[in-house]
Amino acid sequence: MGSKYLEAAARQPELMNELQTKMFLLAGLIDAAFIIGTGIALWFATANPFPGQLAAR
């Protein structure tokens, strides 16, 4: 993604600010998707599938 940004900025320098904003936004969303997915996976891994059963014993 970074190499394509540099390539596009070299071809059209007047669009560099707009391209940079979009590139950093996309990089942030890609990182956020991984972190959110990991958080949801940990939530499901530690969840109690039978919430009422433990108290009945």
Secondary structure, DSSP 8 states (H G I E B T S, - for coil): -HHHHHHHHHH-GGGHHHHHHHHHHHHHHHHHHHHHHHHHHHHHHH--S-TTHHHH-
